[in-house]
Amino acid sequence: MHKKSKIWTILKACFITVVAWAAWLSLSKATAQTYYLGVLAPQGEAAAQNRWQPWLDELNDQLSDDTVILVPLALENWQQQIEAQQFALVLGPQVQFIKMNTIRWRWLATLQTETAQLNSNAQNARDKSSRDKIFSNQGFDAEGVNGQQSQNQLSTTVTLANEFNKLNEYTPLKQPSAMEEVASALWVAADSDIYRLQDLEQRHIAAVDTDAFGGYLLGAHLLQQNGIMPSHYQTQFVGYPIERTLHALASGKVDAAITPLCLMEEMARRGQINDKQYRLIHPVATVSSCHSSTKIYPNWTLAATEQAPDALVRQINQHLFGKNQAEQRWLPAESSSDAERILYEMNRHPAQKQLSAYMVDWIKAHRLWMAVIILVILISTVNYAWMSWLAWRRQKKIVRQNRLIRDYDQQLHQSERFAVIGEMSGAIAHEINQPLATIQNYAQGLLIRSQHARLSKNAIDIAPLDNAATENALQQIVNETERVAAVVTNIRRWAGRSQANETRVNIAAIYQQCILLLGEQAVVVNFWLASDYQHLTLPNLLLDQLLINSMTNATQQGATNIMLRCQAEEHDGKQWLVLHLSDDAGGFDQAQLQGQYLPENLPSQYATQSTKAGGLGLGLMICQRLCKSLGGMMQLNNIDTEHEIEQFYQVMSSEQHRFKRTLNGKIQLLQTNANYQLSNTVGAQISFYLPLSLANNDEKL
């Protein structure tokens, strides 16, 4: 019974153990995780799988439960896929990590190349052998040395030598791979005329990619150090796989090729190319057995990203630096300062921002002020465009107005010339008419006397033929004089021909137009206007000629105020429409008003002499003639300017206006009750007496 109980207890313990083991196995499988290792594949996915999968299989064997899967990545999308945070581990040349955000990464190890490892072991063995030989020789030559000690030294030397020989005998020299060491080699054809780096100027050079460190940047940096800038040669980027560089050189498409280290040796070993047909440019000595044009830079580096847990990192470190290391030998992560220096010198380092990037960062840091500045610039631009458009429109308007004024002024000058011609024609006709009238009177007298003498009984006998000839000659004289008189009459009719058709003119508009015609002379003058009538019916340009001649005469005398009154007045028992044009220039000269040149049968106050010293007063003569052509008259007087100003406020029932011509050629309306200053208390007044029928009483203000 006791035995049965004991057996049952043992069976029960075994059952519990099996159940616990099964539960632990299922739990461990449930907690197992899968992680991804992103590996740069410069020679394609197949080459990357063959190169790194054996090492990764050994690593997975060392992991307790987790599994790491290899994912080859091409350089063109290498950075984008890693930054997508899908990989717990990354493996690639250390320089390819510089452009990434690796702040929270953990650098695990840097791969040691096989050639460097073998060279290091051989060198250490040779050093030990040399030291042992020295110690052995010293032991044999010294006197009084114990024989047993010498024997021990000899045995030690022999042992190390044997081990070194065994190392050389049993350790095969592994051929280096283009994916294990980082350097660049510049290759040209063996029969090429390129022997120096300077010979590469203006040549075509094949390279892998603009971001390939060993496939372009190291070679371009070497050329730049020797004074050959990238603009001095033409680079043809052939892309991945990296074998395309040597294929392009072999086909003759390029003159040289920048290749990663050991690519030529690897392709020659596989029979893809004959290395005897190519020559290295600028060879340098390195620890590698491959030909290189630059020194070797830090090898491939293994790093853990943020997605890798600490437990996985500890297991990987134990595998990398444990006693039983895999075929690859790993060293602590090396510094990338040399590679970063090259990127700085090539202006390719990510910390070296372009000027535009600095400007964008500065704008982001001062975006508030930049918004204000942009707003001010925008408003200024809109305002400038608006003001430019207004100025353009104003310019067009001014040009159009100046054209109208110029045409109007030409019409006035033309009308004035016709008036002058009329005056001259009238004067000539008047002077010719006097002698013709005298000749006609004498001829008619002789004819009458001859006729009376013939009829008289006491007349002297004259031959009939002589009397007939005399009478015929005298008749011809009379006929010719009549003909000349008719010509003079035609000249007078032409000189005194009527103006253009009568038009209805606005007094204020014509007055302002004349102010504009005065030009710069009107800038310093105040112009006053008071009128009982708004419109007059006059021949075209007649009112303009009356006003412009009178106003020009006033401005030439230095007037600062010119006043125009239009009203109905009684003169000599008859109602007239009177235009009084007054100024404050000091008045007419009294001697000139006393009639040095007076029309016939007119008193002195109707003098037409100009106020200009020694002047003929042709403008006033034209005004007199124009008034006379309408059945009116013109009168000149000296007035009290202050009294004339009062007439604008006391006598006139109409609305008063005061104008000012500005410097930009515009008419400005001023207040009549504003402060003003008269230059003289005495002024000249020209009064035009016109028939009242020219004004429409229905429009009287």
C-alpha positions as CSV (number, residue, x, y, z in Angstrom):
1,M,0.0,0.0,0.0
2,H,2.8,2.3,0.8
3,K,4.4,1.6,-2.5
4,K,1.3,2.3,-4.5
5,S,1.0,5.7,-2.7
6,K,4.5,6.5,-3.5
7,I,4.1,5.6,-7.2
8,W,0.9,7.7,-7.4
9,T,2.8,10.7,-6.0
10,I,5.5,10.3,-8.6
11,L,3.0,10.1,-11.4
12,K,1.2,13.1,-10.1
13,A,4.4,15.2,-10.0
14,C,5.3,14.1,-13.6
15,F,1.9,15.2,-14.8
16,I,2.2,18.5,-13.2
17,T,5.6,19.0,-14.7
18,V,4.4,18.2,-18.2
19,V,1.5,20.6,-17.8
20,A,3.7,23.3,-16.6
21,W,6.2,22.8,-19.4
22,A,3.4,22.9,-22.0
23,A,2.0,26.1,-20.4
24,W,5.4,27.7,-20.4
25,L,6.0,26.7,-24.0
26,S,2.7,28.2,-25.2
27,L,3.3,31.3,-23.1
28,S,6.8,31.8,-24.6
29,K,5.4,31.4,-28.1
30,A,2.7,33.9,-27.3
31,T,5.3,36.5,-26.1
32,A,7.7,36.0,-29.0
33,Q,8.2,39.1,-31.2
34,T,9.3,39.6,-34.8
35,Y,11.6,42.5,-35.6
36,Y,13.0,43.8,-38.9
37,L,16.6,44.7,-39.9
38,G,16.9,47.2,-42.7
39,V,20.1,46.6,-44.6
40,L,21.5,48.9,-47.4
41,A,21.7,46.8,-50.6
42,P,24.0,48.7,-53.1
43,Q,24.5,45.5,-55.2
44,G,20.9,44.4,-55.2
45,E,18.6,42.3,-52.9
46,A,20.2,39.0,-53.8
47,A,23.8,40.1,-53.0
48,A,22.5,41.6,-49.7
49,Q,20.7,38.3,-48.8
50,N,23.8,36.2,-49.6
51,R,26.1,38.6,-47.6
52,W,24.1,39.1,-44.4
53,Q,21.6,36.2,-44.0
54,P,24.2,33.7,-42.6
55,W,25.2,36.2,-39.9
56,L,21.5,36.9,-39.2
57,D,20.7,33.2,-38.9
58,E,23.5,32.9,-36.2
59,L,22.0,35.9,-34.4
60,N,18.5,34.4,-34.4
61,D,19.9,31.2,-33.0
62,Q,21.3,33.2,-30.1
63,L,18.0,35.0,-29.4
64,S,15.7,33.3,-26.9
65,D,12.3,33.8,-28.5
66,D,12.4,36.8,-30.8
67,T,13.1,36.7,-34.5
68,V,14.9,39.3,-36.7
69,I,14.0,39.4,-40.5
70,L,16.4,40.9,-43.1
71,V,14.9,43.6,-45.4
72,P,17.3,44.8,-48.2
73,L,16.8,48.5,-49.0
74,A,17.9,50.6,-52.0
75,L,19.7,53.9,-51.5
76,E,17.1,56.0,-53.3
77,N,14.4,55.0,-50.7
78,W,16.7,54.1,-47.8
79,Q,16.1,57.2,-45.7
80,Q,12.3,57.4,-46.4
81,Q,11.7,53.7,-45.3
82,I,13.8,54.0,-42.2
83,E,12.2,57.2,-41.1
84,A,8.8,55.4,-41.4
85,Q,9.7,53.7,-38.1
86,Q,9.2,50.2,-39.3
87,F,12.7,48.8,-38.5
88,A,14.1,48.0,-35.0
89,L,17.6,47.5,-36.4
90,V,19.5,49.2,-39.3
91,L,22.7,48.2,-40.9
92,G,24.7,50.3,-43.4
93,P,27.7,52.5,-43.9
94,Q,27.9,55.0,-41.1
95,V,27.9,58.0,-43.4
96,Q,24.4,57.1,-44.7
97,F,23.0,57.7,-41.2
98,I,24.2,61.3,-41.0
99,K,21.3,62.7,-42.8
100,M,18.8,60.9,-40.6
101,N,17.3,61.8,-37.2
102,T,19.3,59.5,-34.9
103,I,19.0,61.3,-31.6
104,R,17.4,58.4,-29.8
105,W,19.3,55.6,-31.6
106,R,21.8,53.3,-29.9
107,W,25.0,52.6,-31.9
108,L,25.8,48.9,-31.3
109,A,28.9,48.0,-33.3
110,T,31.0,48.7,-36.4
111,L,32.1,45.8,-38.6
112,Q,35.7,44.9,-38.9
113,T,36.8,43.9,-42.3
114,E,38.3,40.4,-42.9
115,T,41.4,41.8,-44.5
116,A,42.1,44.1,-41.6
117,Q,41.5,41.3,-39.2
118,L,43.9,38.9,-40.9
119,N,46.5,41.6,-41.3
120,S,46.2,42.5,-37.6
121,N,46.6,38.8,-36.5
122,A,49.6,38.3,-38.7
123,Q,51.2,41.5,-37.5
124,N,50.7,40.5,-33.8
125,A,52.1,37.0,-34.5
126,R,55.1,38.5,-36.2
127,D,55.7,40.9,-33.3
128,K,55.5,38.1,-30.8
129,S,57.9,35.9,-32.8
130,S,60.4,38.7,-33.0
131,R,60.3,39.3,-29.3
132,D,60.7,35.6,-28.5
133,K,63.7,35.3,-30.8
134,I,65.3,38.3,-29.1
135,F,64.7,36.8,-25.6
136,S,66.0,33.4,-26.8
137,N,69.2,34.9,-28.2
138,Q,69.8,36.8,-25.1
139,G,69.2,33.6,-23.0
140,F,71.7,31.6,-25.1
141,D,74.5,34.2,-24.9
142,A,74.3,35.1,-21.3
143,E,76.7,33.5,-18.9
144,G,75.5,31.8,-15.7
145,V,71.9,31.4,-17.0
146,N,70.1,28.4,-15.8
147,G,69.7,25.8,-18.6
148,Q,66.1,25.0,-17.7
149,Q,65.1,28.7,-18.0
150,S,66.7,28.9,-21.5
151,Q,64.9,25.8,-22.5
152,N,61.6,27.3,-21.4
153,Q,62.2,30.4,-23.4
154,L,63.0,28.4,-26.5
155,S,60.0,26.2,-26.1
156,T,57.8,29.4,-25.8
157,T,59.2,30.9,-29.0
158,V,58.8,27.7,-30.9
159,T,55.3,27.3,-29.7
160,L,54.3,30.9,-30.8
161,A,56.0,30.3,-34.1
162,N,54.2,27.1,-34.7
163,E,50.9,28.8,-33.8
164,F,51.7,31.6,-36.2
165,N,52.5,29.1,-39.0
166,K,49.3,27.2,-38.2
167,L,47.4,30.5,-38.4
168,N,48.8,31.2,-41.8
169,E,48.3,27.6,-42.9
170,Y,44.8,27.0,-41.8
171,T,43.3,30.5,-42.0
172,P,42.4,31.0,-45.7
173,L,42.7,34.6,-47.0
174,K,39.2,35.7,-47.7
175,Q,38.7,37.9,-50.7
176,P,37.3,41.3,-49.7
177,S,33.8,42.4,-50.8
178,A,32.8,45.8,-52.1
179,M,30.2,45.9,-49.3
180,E,32.7,45.6,-46.5
181,E,35.1,48.5,-46.9
182,V,34.2,52.2,-47.6
183,A,36.6,54.0,-50.0
184,S,36.7,55.1,-53.6
185,A,38.8,54.0,-56.6
186,L,39.2,56.0,-59.8
187,W,39.6,53.7,-62.8
188,V,40.4,54.4,-66.4
189,A,41.1,52.2,-69.4
190,A,44.6,50.8,-69.5
191,D,45.3,52.5,-72.9
192,S,43.8,55.9,-71.8
193,D,45.8,59.1,-71.9
194,I,44.6,59.9,-68.3
195,Y,47.5,59.5,-65.9
196,R,46.9,62.3,-63.3
197,L,43.9,63.7,-61.6
198,Q,44.3,66.9,-63.5
199,D,43.8,65.0,-66.7
200,L,40.2,64.4,-65.7
201,E,39.1,68.0,-66.5
202,Q,36.4,68.2,-69.1
203,R,36.1,64.4,-69.1
204,H,33.0,62.2,-68.6
205,I,33.1,60.3,-65.3
206,A,30.7,57.6,-64.2
207,A,29.5,57.4,-60.6
208,V,26.8,55.5,-58.7
209,D,24.6,58.2,-57.2
210,T,25.0,61.8,-55.9
211,D,24.5,60.5,-52.3
212,A,26.8,57.4,-52.6
213,F,29.7,58.0,-50.2
214,G,32.1,55.5,-51.7
215,G,30.6,55.6,-55.2
216,Y,30.8,59.4,-55.7
217,L,31.4,61.7,-52.7
218,L,34.9,60.4,-51.8
219,G,36.1,60.5,-55.4
220,A,34.6,64.0,-55.9
221,H,36.2,65.2,-52.7
222,L,39.6,63.9,-53.8
223,L,39.3,65.8,-57.1
224,Q,38.1,68.9,-55.3
225,Q,41.2,68.8,-53.0
226,N,43.4,68.8,-56.1
227,G,41.7,71.8,-57.6
228,I,39.2,70.1,-59.9
229,M,35.7,71.3,-59.0
230,P,32.6,69.3,-60.0
231,S,31.9,71.9,-62.7
232,H,35.2,71.1,-64.4
233,Y,34.0,67.6,-65.4
234,Q,30.8,66.0,-66.4
235,T,29.4,63.3,-64.1
236,Q,27.1,60.6,-65.4
237,F,25.2,58.9,-62.5
238,V,24.3,55.3,-63.5
239,G,22.4,54.3,-60.4
240,Y,22.3,50.9,-58.7
241,P,23.6,48.2,-58.8
242,I,27.1,49.6,-58.4
243,E,28.5,47.3,-61.1
244,R,27.0,49.7,-63.7
245,T,29.9,52.1,-63.2
246,L,32.5,49.7,-64.5
247,H,30.1,48.5,-67.3
248,A,29.8,52.1,-68.5
249,L,33.7,52.4,-68.5
250,A,34.0,49.1,-70.3
251,S,31.6,50.1,-73.0
252,G,33.5,53.4,-73.6
253,K,30.6,55.6,-72.7
254,V,32.7,57.4,-70.1
255,D,36.4,58.2,-69.7
256,A,36.7,57.2,-66.0
257,A,34.7,55.7,-63.2
258,I,34.4,56.4,-59.5
259,T,33.7,53.0,-57.9
260,P,33.4,51.6,-54.4
261,L,36.5,49.9,-53.0
262,C,37.1,46.3,-54.1
263,L,34.4,46.4,-56.8
264,M,37.0,45.9,-59.5
265,E,38.5,42.9,-57.7
266,E,35.2,41.3,-56.9
267,M,33.9,41.6,-60.5
268,A,37.3,40.3,-61.8
269,R,37.0,37.3,-59.4
270,R,33.6,36.5,-60.7
271,G,34.8,36.8,-64.3
272,Q,32.6,39.8,-65.1
273,I,35.5,42.0,-66.1
274,N,39.2,41.8,-67.0
275,D,41.1,43.9,-64.5
276,K,44.2,43.9,-66.7
277,Q,42.5,46.3,-69.1
278,Y,42.1,49.0,-66.5
279,R,44.4,51.3,-64.6
280,L,44.0,53.0,-61.2
281,I,44.4,56.7,-60.9
282,H,46.0,58.2,-57.7
283,P,46.7,54.9,-55.9
284,V,47.2,55.1,-52.1
285,A,48.4,52.5,-49.6
286,T,45.7,51.1,-47.2
287,V,45.4,48.0,-45.0
288,S,43.0,46.6,-47.6
289,S,44.2,44.2,-50.2
290,C,42.1,46.1,-52.8
291,H,43.3,49.0,-54.9
292,S,42.1,52.4,-53.6
293,S,42.4,56.1,-54.5
294,T,41.3,57.3,-51.1
295,K,41.8,56.2,-47.5
296,I,39.4,53.8,-45.9
297,Y,36.6,55.3,-43.8
298,P,34.4,53.7,-41.0
299,N,32.8,50.4,-42.1
300,W,29.3,49.2,-41.9
301,T,27.6,50.1,-38.5
302,L,24.7,48.3,-36.7
303,A,22.3,50.5,-34.8
304,A,19.1,50.0,-32.8
305,T,16.3,52.4,-33.4
306,E,13.5,53.5,-30.9
307,Q,11.5,50.4,-31.9
308,A,14.1,48.0,-30.5
309,P,13.4,46.9,-26.8
310,D,16.3,46.9,-24.3
311,A,16.1,43.1,-23.9
312,L,16.7,42.6,-27.6
313,V,19.6,45.0,-27.6
314,R,21.2,43.2,-24.7
315,Q,21.0,39.9,-26.4
316,I,22.5,41.3,-29.6
317,N,25.4,42.8,-27.7
318,Q,26.1,39.5,-26.0
319,H,26.2,37.9,-29.5
320,L,28.3,40.6,-31.1
321,F,31.0,40.8,-28.3
322,G,30.7,37.4,-26.8
323,K,33.5,34.8,-26.7
324,N,32.0,32.8,-29.6
325,Q,31.7,35.6,-32.2
326,A,30.3,34.8,-35.6
327,E,32.3,34.9,-38.8
328,Q,32.1,38.7,-38.7
329,R,34.1,40.5,-36.1
330,W,32.4,43.5,-34.6
331,L,34.1,46.4,-32.8
332,P,32.6,49.3,-30.8
333,A,30.9,51.9,-33.0
334,E,33.5,54.2,-34.6
335,S,33.2,58.0,-34.9
336,S,31.9,59.5,-38.1
337,S,33.8,62.8,-37.7
338,D,36.0,62.2,-40.8
339,A,33.0,61.4,-43.0
340,E,31.1,64.4,-41.7
341,R,34.1,66.6,-42.4
342,I,34.1,65.4,-46.0
343,L,30.4,66.2,-46.3
344,Y,31.0,69.7,-44.9
345,E,33.8,70.3,-47.4
346,M,31.5,69.1,-50.2
347,N,28.7,71.3,-48.9
348,R,26.5,68.2,-48.5
349,H,26.1,68.0,-44.8
350,P,22.5,68.1,-43.6
351,A,23.5,70.7,-41.0
352,Q,24.7,73.0,-43.8
353,K,21.4,74.6,-44.8
354,Q,21.1,76.6,-48.0
355,L,20.5,80.3,-47.8
356,S,16.9,79.7,-48.7
357,A,16.5,77.3,-45.8
358,Y,18.0,79.8,-43.4
359,M,15.6,82.4,-44.7
360,V,12.7,80.1,-44.3
361,D,13.7,79.4,-40.7
362,W,14.2,83.1,-40.0
363,I,10.8,83.9,-41.4
364,K,9.2,81.2,-39.3
365,A,10.8,82.6,-36.2
366,H,9.7,86.1,-37.0
367,R,6.4,85.2,-38.8
368,L,4.4,87.9,-36.9
369,W,6.7,90.7,-38.0
370,M,7.0,89.2,-41.5
371,A,3.2,89.2,-41.7
372,V,3.1,92.9,-40.8
373,I,5.9,93.7,-43.3
374,I,4.1,91.7,-46.1
375,L,0.8,93.4,-45.2
376,V,2.5,96.8,-45.4
377,I,4.2,95.9,-48.7
378,L,0.9,94.6,-50.1
379,I,-0.9,97.8,-49.0
380,S,1.9,99.9,-50.4
381,T,1.8,98.0,-53.7
382,V,-2.0,98.3,-54.0
383,N,-1.7,102.0,-53.1
384,Y,1.1,102.6,-55.6
385,A,-0.9,100.8,-58.3
386,W,-4.0,102.8,-57.4
387,M,-2.1,106.1,-57.4
388,S,-0.3,105.2,-60.6
389,W,-3.7,104.5,-62.2
390,L,-5.1,107.8,-60.9
391,A,-1.9,109.7,-62.1
392,W,-2.2,108.0,-65.5
393,R,-5.9,109.0,-65.8
394,R,-5.1,112.5,-64.6
395,Q,-2.3,112.7,-67.1
396,K,-4.6,111.7,-69.9
397,K,-7.1,114.3,-68.8
398,I,-4.5,117.0,-68.6
399,V,-3.1,116.1,-72.0
400,R,-6.6,116.2,-73.4
401,Q,-7.4,119.6,-71.7
402,N,-4.0,121.0,-72.9
403,R,-4.8,119.9,-76.4
404,L,-8.2,121.6,-76.2
405,I,-6.6,124.7,-74.8
406,R,-4.0,124.7,-77.4
407,D,-6.6,124.4,-80.2
408,Y,-8.6,127.1,-78.5
409,D,-5.6,129.4,-78.3
410,Q,-4.8,128.8,-81.9
411,Q,-8.3,129.7,-82.8
412,L,-8.0,132.9,-80.8
413,H,-4.7,133.8,-82.4
414,Q,-6.2,133.1,-85.8
415,S,-9.2,135.2,-85.0
416,E,-6.9,137.9,-83.7
417,R,-4.8,137.8,-86.9
418,F,-7.9,138.2,-88.9
419,A,-8.9,141.1,-86.8
420,V,-5.5,142.7,-87.2
421,I,-5.7,142.1,-91.0
422,G,-9.2,143.7,-90.9
423,E,-7.9,146.7,-89.0
424,M,-5.0,147.1,-91.4
425,S,-7.3,146.7,-94.4
426,G,-9.6,149.3,-93.1
427,A,-6.8,151.7,-92.5
428,I,-5.4,151.1,-96.0
429,A,-8.9,151.5,-97.5
430,H,-9.4,154.7,-95.5
431,E,-6.1,156.2,-96.7
432,I,-6.7,155.2,-100.4
433,N,-10.2,156.4,-100.4
434,Q,-9.2,160.0,-99.6
435,P,-7.0,160.7,-102.8
436,L,-9.4,158.7,-104.9
437,A,-12.3,160.9,-103.8
438,T,-10.2,164.0,-104.5
439,I,-9.3,162.8,-108.0
440,Q,-12.9,162.0,-108.6
441,N,-14.0,165.5,-107.6
442,Y,-11.5,167.2,-109.8
443,A,-12.3,165.0,-112.8
444,Q,-16.0,165.7,-112.3
445,G,-15.3,169.4,-112.0
446,L,-13.3,169.5,-115.2
447,L,-16.1,167.7,-117.0
448,I,-18.8,170.0,-115.8
449,R,-16.7,173.2,-116.7
450,S,-16.0,171.7,-120.2
451,Q,-19.7,171.1,-120.8
452,H,-20.7,174.6,-119.6
453,A,-18.0,176.3,-121.7
454,R,-19.2,174.6,-124.8
455,L,-22.8,175.7,-124.2
456,S,-21.8,179.2,-123.3
457,K,-22.1,181.8,-126.1
458,N,-18.9,183.6,-125.1
459,A,-16.8,180.4,-125.1
460,I,-13.7,180.2,-127.1
461,D,-13.9,178.1,-130.2
462,I,-12.4,174.8,-129.7
463,A,-12.0,172.1,-132.3
464,P,-14.7,169.5,-132.0
465,L,-12.2,166.7,-132.0
466,D,-10.2,168.2,-129.1
467,N,-13.3,168.7,-127.0
468,A,-14.5,165.2,-127.7
469,A,-11.1,163.8,-126.7
470,T,-10.9,165.8,-123.5
471,E,-14.4,164.8,-122.5
472,N,-13.5,161.1,-123.3
473,A,-10.4,161.3,-121.2
474,L,-12.2,162.9,-118.3
475,Q,-14.9,160.3,-118.5
476,Q,-12.3,157.5,-118.4
477,I,-10.8,159.2,-115.2
478,V,-14.3,159.1,-113.6
479,N,-14.8,155.5,-114.6
480,E,-11.5,154.4,-113.3
481,T,-12.0,156.3,-110.0
482,E,-15.4,154.6,-109.7
483,R,-13.8,151.3,-110.3
484,V,-11.1,151.9,-107.7
485,A,-13.8,153.0,-105.2
486,A,-15.7,149.7,-105.9
487,V,-12.5,147.8,-105.2
488,V,-12.0,149.7,-102.0
489,T,-15.6,149.0,-101.1
490,N,-15.0,145.3,-101.6
491,I,-11.9,145.4,-99.4
492,R,-13.9,147.2,-96.7
493,R,-16.6,144.6,-97.0
494,W,-14.1,141.8,-96.7
495,A,-12.3,143.5,-93.8
496,G,-15.6,144.1,-92.1
497,R,-17.2,140.8,-92.9
498,S,-19.2,139.2,-90.1
499,Q,-17.8,136.7,-87.6
500,A,-18.9,133.2,-87.5
501,N,-22.5,132.3,-86.7
502,E,-23.7,133.7,-83.4
503,T,-23.6,131.3,-80.5
504,R,-24.8,131.2,-76.9
505,V,-21.8,131.5,-74.6
506,N,-21.5,131.1,-70.8
507,I,-19.9,134.1,-69.2
508,A,-18.3,132.2,-66.3
509,A,-17.0,129.4,-68.5
510,I,-15.4,131.9,-71.0
511,Y,-13.9,133.8,-68.1
512,Q,-12.3,130.7,-66.6
513,Q,-11.1,129.7,-70.1
514,C,-9.3,133.0,-70.4
515,I,-7.8,132.5,-67.0
516,L,-6.3,129.3,-68.2
517,L,-5.0,130.9,-71.4
518,L,-3.1,133.5,-69.4
519,G,-0.8,130.6,-68.2
520,E,1.7,131.2,-65.5
521,Q,0.9,134.9,-65.4
522,A,-2.4,134.1,-63.7
523,V,-0.9,132.2,-60.8
524,V,-0.4,135.3,-58.6
525,V,-3.7,137.0,-59.6
526,N,-7.1,136.7,-57.9
527,F,-10.0,136.8,-60.4
528,W,-13.5,138.2,-59.4
529,L,-16.7,137.6,-61.3
530,A,-20.2,139.0,-60.7
531,S,-22.9,138.8,-63.4
532,D,-26.6,139.4,-63.6
533,Y,-26.6,137.2,-66.7
534,Q,-25.4,133.7,-67.2
535,H,-25.4,133.5,-71.0
536,L,-24.9,135.9,-73.9
537,T,-25.6,135.5,-77.6
538,L,-22.5,136.7,-79.4
539,P,-20.4,135.8,-82.5
540,N,-18.1,133.0,-81.9
541,L,-14.9,133.9,-80.0
542,L,-15.9,137.6,-79.7
543,L,-16.3,137.6,-75.9
544,D,-13.0,135.6,-75.6
545,Q,-11.1,138.3,-77.6
546,L,-12.6,141.1,-75.5
547,L,-11.6,139.5,-72.3
548,I,-8.2,138.0,-73.2
549,N,-6.9,141.2,-74.6
550,S,-8.0,143.2,-71.6
551,M,-6.8,140.7,-69.1
552,T,-3.4,140.3,-70.8
553,N,-3.0,144.1,-70.6
554,A,-3.8,144.0,-66.9
555,T,-1.4,141.2,-66.1
556,Q,1.4,142.9,-68.0
557,Q,1.0,145.9,-65.7
558,G,1.4,143.7,-62.6
559,A,-2.2,143.4,-61.5
560,T,-2.9,141.1,-58.5
561,N,-6.7,141.4,-58.7
562,I,-8.8,141.3,-61.9
563,M,-12.6,141.9,-61.5
564,L,-15.3,141.4,-64.1
565,R,-18.8,142.8,-63.7
566,C,-21.7,142.1,-66.1
567,Q,-24.9,144.2,-65.6
568,A,-27.4,146.4,-67.4
569,E,-26.8,150.1,-67.1
570,E,-28.1,153.3,-68.6
571,H,-25.8,155.5,-70.5
572,D,-26.8,158.6,-72.5
573,G,-30.4,157.8,-72.0
574,K,-30.1,154.3,-73.5
575,Q,-29.9,150.8,-71.8
576,W,-26.7,148.9,-72.4
577,L,-25.3,145.6,-71.5
578,V,-22.0,146.6,-69.8
579,L,-18.9,144.4,-69.1
580,H,-16.6,146.2,-66.6
581,L,-13.1,144.6,-66.5
582,S,-11.1,146.3,-63.7
583,D,-7.7,145.7,-62.1
584,D,-5.5,147.1,-59.3
585,A,-2.4,147.8,-61.4
586,G,-2.3,151.6,-60.8
587,G,-4.6,152.7,-63.7
588,F,-4.0,154.3,-67.1
589,D,-1.5,157.1,-67.7
590,Q,-3.3,160.4,-67.6
591,A,-1.4,161.8,-70.6
592,Q,-2.5,158.7,-72.6
593,L,-6.1,159.2,-71.5
594,Q,-6.0,162.8,-72.7
595,G,-6.1,161.6,-76.3
596,Q,-2.7,161.3,-77.9
597,Y,-4.4,158.9,-80.3
598,L,-8.2,159.5,-80.3
599,P,-10.9,158.5,-82.7
600,E,-12.8,161.3,-84.4
601,N,-15.6,162.9,-82.5
602,L,-14.9,161.0,-79.3
603,P,-14.1,162.6,-75.9
604,S,-10.9,161.8,-74.0
605,Q,-12.4,159.1,-71.9
606,Y,-12.9,156.9,-75.0
607,A,-9.1,156.8,-75.7
608,T,-7.8,153.6,-77.2
609,Q,-4.2,154.2,-76.2
610,S,-2.5,151.3,-74.3
611,T,-1.1,151.7,-70.8
612,K,2.3,150.5,-72.1
613,A,4.7,153.3,-72.6
614,G,5.0,154.1,-76.3
615,G,2.6,151.3,-77.3
616,L,0.1,151.5,-80.1
617,G,-2.5,149.6,-78.1
618,L,-3.3,147.2,-80.9
619,G,-5.2,144.8,-78.5
620,L,-7.4,147.7,-77.3
621,M,-7.9,148.8,-80.9
622,I,-9.1,145.3,-81.8
623,C,-11.5,145.4,-78.8
624,Q,-12.8,148.8,-79.9
625,R,-13.4,147.5,-83.4
626,L,-15.2,144.4,-82.2
627,C,-17.5,146.5,-80.0
628,K,-18.2,148.8,-82.9
629,S,-19.0,145.8,-85.1
630,L,-21.8,144.9,-82.7
631,G,-23.1,148.5,-82.5
632,G,-21.4,149.2,-79.2
633,M,-18.5,151.1,-77.8
634,M,-15.5,150.8,-75.5
635,Q,-14.6,153.1,-72.6
636,L,-11.3,153.5,-70.6
637,N,-11.3,154.9,-67.0
638,N,-9.3,155.0,-63.8
639,I,-11.2,153.8,-60.8
640,D,-11.0,153.3,-57.0
641,T,-10.3,149.6,-56.5
642,E,-11.8,149.5,-53.1
643,H,-15.0,151.1,-54.4
644,E,-15.0,148.6,-57.2
645,I,-14.8,145.7,-54.7
646,E,-17.8,147.2,-52.8
647,Q,-19.8,147.1,-56.1
648,F,-19.6,143.3,-55.9
649,Y,-21.3,143.3,-52.5
650,Q,-23.7,146.3,-52.6
651,V,-24.7,146.9,-56.2
652,M,-24.9,143.5,-57.7
653,S,-27.8,141.2,-56.8
654,S,-26.2,138.2,-58.4
655,E,-24.0,135.5,-56.9
656,Q,-20.3,136.5,-56.6
657,H,-17.4,134.2,-57.5
658,R,-13.7,134.4,-56.8
659,F,-11.2,132.2,-58.8
660,K,-7.6,131.3,-58.4
661,R,-5.4,129.5,-61.0
662,T,-3.3,126.8,-59.3
663,L,0.2,125.7,-60.3
664,N,-1.1,122.5,-61.9
665,G,-3.3,124.4,-64.3
666,K,-6.6,124.2,-62.5
667,I,-9.2,126.8,-61.5
668,Q,-9.8,127.0,-57.7
669,L,-13.0,128.6,-56.4
670,L,-12.3,130.8,-53.4
671,Q,-14.6,132.5,-50.8
672,T,-15.3,136.1,-51.8
673,N,-15.3,137.2,-48.1
674,A,-11.9,135.8,-47.5
675,N,-8.9,138.0,-46.7
676,Y,-7.4,139.6,-49.8
677,Q,-4.9,142.4,-50.4
678,L,-5.0,145.0,-53.2
679,S,-1.6,146.1,-54.6
680,N,-2.9,149.6,-55.5
681,T,-6.0,151.7,-54.5
682,V,-6.1,153.0,-58.1
683,G,-6.8,150.7,-61.0
684,A,-7.7,150.7,-64.7
685,Q,-11.2,149.8,-65.9
686,I,-12.2,148.8,-69.5
687,S,-15.9,149.0,-70.1
688,F,-17.6,147.3,-73.1
689,Y,-21.0,148.8,-73.9
690,L,-22.9,146.2,-75.9
691,P,-26.6,146.1,-77.0
692,L,-28.9,144.8,-74.3
693,S,-30.5,142.6,-76.9
694,L,-27.4,140.3,-76.7
695,A,-28.6,139.2,-73.2
696,N,-31.7,137.1,-72.5
697,N,-33.6,138.9,-69.8
698,D,-35.4,135.6,-69.0
699,E,-32.1,134.2,-67.7
700,K,-31.3,137.2,-65.5
701,L,-30.1,136.0,-62.1
